[in-house]
Amino acid sequence: MIADLRKSLGKSLARPAIWIKRRQADAKSPECALLSCAGPKTIWERLRRRHTGTFLHGKFYCQPRCLETELVGQISRLRAMSAPVQPANRIPLGLLMVARGKLTHIEVRAALEAQRRARYGKIGEWFEKLGFATEQDVTAALALQWGCPVVSSMDLAAVTSHGSIPLPILEAFHMLPINYAATTNTLYVAFGERVDHAALYAIERILDCRTQACVAPRASIACELETMRQASRPDDVEFVTRDLSEMSRITSSYVSRLSPEEVCLSRIGGFIWLRLKTRSSATNLLFCMPSNLPGPKSAARLVKEFV
């Protein structure tokens, strides 16, 4: 009798422990990555809360204010970064085309002199303007210079399913996403001028994919960019500002209103690009930081009124 009572009492005492383990296993909310977070810390506090929060590059932030604190810190660091110095080409385009028999040394010198006097344009443009080479010749030489394939066709419709790149970034780097291979999670990006690997790295970081550089005729990319310029892009929002307090205020406003499940950000040239993803959509928040702004208190230019 006593043995049965002890056995029954042991089972009763074991039930709370089993229940606690099950509730601990069911608790899906990870701890906040912000060290100064004042949110729930104990398992009981986390169990009483619903699973809310936002992931920033794989790290969880339990509350909007935690996310905003970390975002402001990262934006400050990205803002202070200097733009990466473009490495010199291994072989100048003119010499490469001379070696391939497409130009003569006299034509290269003439194009360089015309470029120096005009103070604008790429050397490849001047080869074409002066009639020394065709666009196909320049494109093939550019591909050889950067070790990239030449684009044979563009499937822009397939790119939109993966995620858009803000138009100002595409225009700044004279590039265009031309295809997306879902099986390898690879986004193919065509350049009409020099290939920028730092820009490709930033795209990989934001869109969580691999990138593959290729080269396309400059005029074809310019034509596609002009078409994109005429189309509506409601998910892209651009602000022209270098003021950290202004960036912080805008970012906090978007985080508060959108309540994103995931946020990614990176510096790409003179831009800070934030991508805020919800269950149904993604918003590209872009801060353009031109060096010729008169001062830190410049007014933001709103492409889409949201603040």
C-alpha positions in Angstrom: 0.0 0.0 0.0 2.7 2.4 1.0 4.7 1.4 -2.1 1.8 2.1 -4.4 1.3 5.5 -2.7 5.0 6.4 -3.2 4.8 5.4 -6.8 1.6 7.5 -7.4 3.2 10.4 -5.6 6.4 10.1 -7.7 4.3 10.2 -10.9 2.5 13.3 -9.7 5.7 15.1 -8.9 7.2 14.1 -12.3 4.3 15.6 -14.3 5.3 19.2 -13.7 8.9 18.5 -14.8 7.6 16.7 -17.9 5.3 19.6 -18.6 8.1 22.1 -18.2 10.3 20.2 -20.6 7.5 20.1 -23.2 6.9 23.8 -22.8 10.6 24.5 -23.2 10.7 22.4 -26.3 7.7 24.3 -27.7 9.2 27.7 -27.0 10.3 28.8 -30.4 11.4 32.3 -29.6 15.2 32.6 -29.3 16.9 35.0 -27.1 17.4 38.6 -28.3 20.8 39.3 -29.9 20.9 42.8 -28.4 23.0 42.6 -25.2 21.3 45.6 -23.7 17.8 44.2 -24.3 15.4 44.8 -21.4 12.9 42.3 -22.7 12.0 38.9 -21.2 15.0 36.9 -20.2 13.7 33.9 -18.2 12.0 30.9 -19.8 8.8 31.7 -18.0 8.7 35.2 -19.4 9.4 34.0 -22.9 6.8 31.3 -22.6 4.2 33.9 -21.8 5.0 35.9 -24.9 3.9 35.1 -28.4 6.6 34.5 -31.0 7.3 38.0 -32.3 10.4 39.9 -33.4 12.6 40.3 -36.5 15.7 38.6 -37.9 18.6 40.8 -39.0 21.1 38.8 -41.0 20.1 35.6 -39.1 20.2 37.2 -35.6 16.9 37.6 -33.7 15.7 40.9 -32.1 12.7 40.5 -29.9 11.2 44.0 -30.0 11.1 46.9 -32.5 13.3 49.1 -30.2 15.9 46.3 -30.1 16.0 46.0 -33.8 16.1 49.8 -34.3 19.0 50.1 -31.8 21.0 47.6 -33.8 20.0 49.0 -37.2 21.1 52.6 -36.1 24.5 51.2 -35.0 25.0 49.3 -38.3 23.9 52.3 -40.4 26.3 54.5 -38.5 29.2 52.1 -39.3 28.2 51.8 -43.0 27.8 55.5 -43.3 31.4 56.0 -41.9 32.8 53.6 -44.4 34.7 54.9 -47.4 33.8 53.7 -50.8 36.1 50.8 -51.9 38.9 51.8 -54.3 38.4 50.3 -57.7 41.4 48.1 -58.6 43.2 48.9 -61.8 42.5 46.7 -64.8 45.1 44.0 -65.4 45.2 44.9 -69.1 43.9 48.3 -70.4 41.0 47.9 -72.8 42.8 49.7 -75.6 45.9 47.5 -75.4 43.7 44.4 -75.3 41.9 45.4 -78.4 45.2 46.2 -80.1 46.5 42.7 -79.2 43.3 41.2 -80.7 43.8 43.2 -83.9 40.7 45.3 -83.5 42.6 48.6 -83.1 45.9 50.2 -83.9 48.1 52.1 -81.5 47.4 55.3 -83.4 43.6 54.8 -82.9 44.0 54.2 -79.2 46.0 57.4 -78.8 43.5 59.3 -80.8 40.6 58.0 -78.6 42.5 58.8 -75.4 43.2 62.4 -76.6 39.5 62.8 -77.5 38.5 61.5 -74.0 40.9 63.8 -72.3 39.6 66.9 -74.1 36.0 66.1 -73.6 36.5 65.0 -69.9 33.7 62.5 -70.0 32.9 59.0 -71.2 34.6 55.6 -71.1 37.3 54.8 -73.5 35.2 52.1 -75.1 32.6 54.8 -75.9 35.2 56.8 -77.7 36.3 53.8 -79.7 32.7 53.6 -81.0 32.1 57.3 -81.4 35.2 57.7 -83.6 34.3 54.7 -85.6 37.4 52.7 -84.7 35.4 49.7 -83.3 31.8 48.4 -83.1 29.9 47.9 -79.9 30.2 44.1 -80.3 34.0 44.5 -80.5 34.1 46.6 -77.3 31.8 44.2 -75.4 33.8 41.2 -76.4 37.0 42.9 -75.2 35.4 44.0 -72.0 34.3 40.4 -71.3 37.8 39.2 -71.9 39.3 41.9 -69.7 37.1 40.9 -66.7 37.1 37.1 -67.5 33.3 37.1 -67.8 30.9 35.6 -70.5 29.0 37.8 -72.9 25.3 37.8 -72.5 23.5 36.1 -75.3 19.9 36.9 -74.2 18.1 38.6 -71.3 15.3 37.0 -69.4 14.2 40.0 -67.2 10.8 38.4 -66.3 12.5 35.6 -64.5 14.4 38.0 -62.2 11.4 39.6 -60.6 10.4 36.4 -58.9 13.6 36.5 -56.8 13.8 40.1 -55.6 14.4 43.5 -57.1 17.5 45.7 -56.9 16.7 49.4 -56.5 16.9 51.3 -59.8 19.4 54.0 -58.6 21.9 51.2 -57.8 21.5 49.6 -61.2 22.0 53.0 -62.8 25.0 53.9 -60.7 26.8 50.7 -61.6 25.3 50.4 -65.1 24.3 46.9 -64.4 21.2 44.8 -64.9 20.0 41.5 -63.4 19.3 39.3 -66.4 18.4 35.9 -65.1 17.9 33.9 -61.9 18.6 30.1 -61.7 16.5 28.8 -58.8 18.2 25.4 -58.8 21.6 27.0 -57.9 20.2 30.1 -56.2 22.3 32.2 -58.6 21.5 35.7 -59.9 23.2 36.6 -63.2 24.1 40.3 -63.3 25.2 42.0 -66.6 27.5 45.0 -66.6 27.9 47.4 -69.5 31.1 49.0 -68.2 33.5 47.7 -65.5 32.5 44.7 -63.4 32.1 45.7 -59.7 32.7 42.8 -57.4 32.0 44.8 -54.3 28.5 45.6 -55.6 28.0 41.9 -56.3 29.0 41.0 -52.8 26.4 43.5 -51.4 23.7 42.0 -53.6 24.5 38.6 -52.3 24.3 39.8 -48.7 20.9 41.5 -49.3 19.2 38.9 -51.5 20.8 35.8 -49.9 21.9 34.3 -53.2 25.0 33.7 -55.3 25.8 36.2 -58.1 27.5 35.6 -61.4 28.9 38.5 -63.4 28.6 38.8 -67.2 29.0 41.5 -69.8 26.3 42.9 -72.1 26.3 45.7 -74.7 26.2 49.1 -73.0 23.4 50.4 -75.2 21.2 47.4 -74.5 21.6 47.9 -70.7 20.9 51.6 -71.1 17.8 50.8 -73.1 16.5 48.4 -70.4 17.2 50.9 -67.6 15.3 53.6 -69.4 12.3 51.2 -69.7 12.5 50.4 -66.0 12.7 54.2 -65.3 9.3 54.6 -66.9 7.7 51.8 -64.9 6.3 52.2 -61.4 8.4 50.7 -58.6 6.2 51.0 -55.5 8.4 48.9 -53.3 11.5 51.1 -53.8 11.9 54.2 -51.6 14.8 56.5 -52.0 16.1 59.3 -49.7 19.0 61.6 -50.4 20.7 62.3 -47.1 23.9 61.8 -45.2 22.5 62.9 -41.8 22.6 59.9 -39.4 19.7 61.3 -37.2 17.5 61.6 -40.3 18.4 58.0 -41.4 17.6 56.7 -38.0 14.3 58.5 -37.9 13.3 57.2 -41.3 14.4 53.6 -40.5 12.5 53.6 -37.2 9.4 54.8 -38.9 9.5 52.0 -41.5 10.3 49.3 -39.0 7.4 50.5 -36.8 4.9 50.6 -39.7 5.9 47.5 -41.6 6.8 45.2 -38.7 9.1 43.2 -40.9 10.0 39.6 -40.2 13.4 39.9 -41.7 15.8 42.8 -42.4 19.0 42.9 -44.4 21.3 45.9 -45.1 24.6 46.7 -46.7 26.7 49.5 -48.2 26.9 49.5 -52.0 28.9 52.4 -53.4 27.4 55.6 -52.3 24.2 53.9 -51.0 23.0 52.2 -47.9 20.4 49.6 -48.9 17.9 48.1 -46.4 15.5 45.4 -47.4 12.5 44.9 -45.1 10.6 41.7 -45.7 7.2 40.8 -44.5 5.2 37.7 -45.3 3.6 39.1 -48.4 6.1 41.7 -49.8 9.5 43.3 -49.5 10.4 47.0 -49.3 13.7 48.4 -50.5 14.7 51.4 -48.4 17.6 53.3 -50.0 19.8 56.1 -48.6 21.7 57.9 -51.3 24.8 59.7 -49.9 26.3 61.8 -52.7 29.5 63.5 -51.6 28.4 66.9 -53.1 25.6 67.5 -50.6 26.0 70.9 -49.0 25.9 69.6 -45.4 24.7 67.0 -43.0 21.3 68.6 -42.6 20.2 68.1 -46.2 16.6 67.6 -46.8 15.5 64.0 -47.7 14.0 63.5 -51.1 11.0 61.2 -50.8 10.3 59.0 -53.8 7.4 57.5 -51.9 5.7 59.4 -49.1 5.7 57.1 -46.1 7.0 59.0 -43.1 
